[in-house]
Amino acid sequence: GKHRSKRGAKNEAARSLLTHLAGDEAEMLDPRHNGAVAQWLIASITEELEATLEVKEDKPEAEQDVPRAGGKTHTCTLVCPQIEGEFVATGSAKSAADSRRKAFAALYE
């Protein structure tokens, strides 16, 4: 809308921005869609439960494996003394950082 004052226009712009951010906040903070948030949550849970978390970059096993065009794959393994077994998840992306974030997001799910 149009306002007669500069202050009114700024207030409307701020309201619009906050409304937009509030709508996006749930998805942005959802660990299933945001690997960085998932990584932070898993690290926090791991510390609280005295669990073991291993993150490793997967390497091609044999010469027959064709290298992906710059792609990386990471595997996260979480072992918790309070829960029997282990939880394993993988993520793949062009960059190592994105690959790790995808693995953490998958582990969170």
Secondary structure, DSSP 8 states (H G I E B T S, - for coil): ---SSHHHHHHHHHHHHHHHHHHHHHHHT-TTT-HHHHHHHHHHHHHHHT-EEEEEE----STTS---SS-EEEEEEEE-TTSSSEEEEEEEESSHHHHHHHHHHHHH-
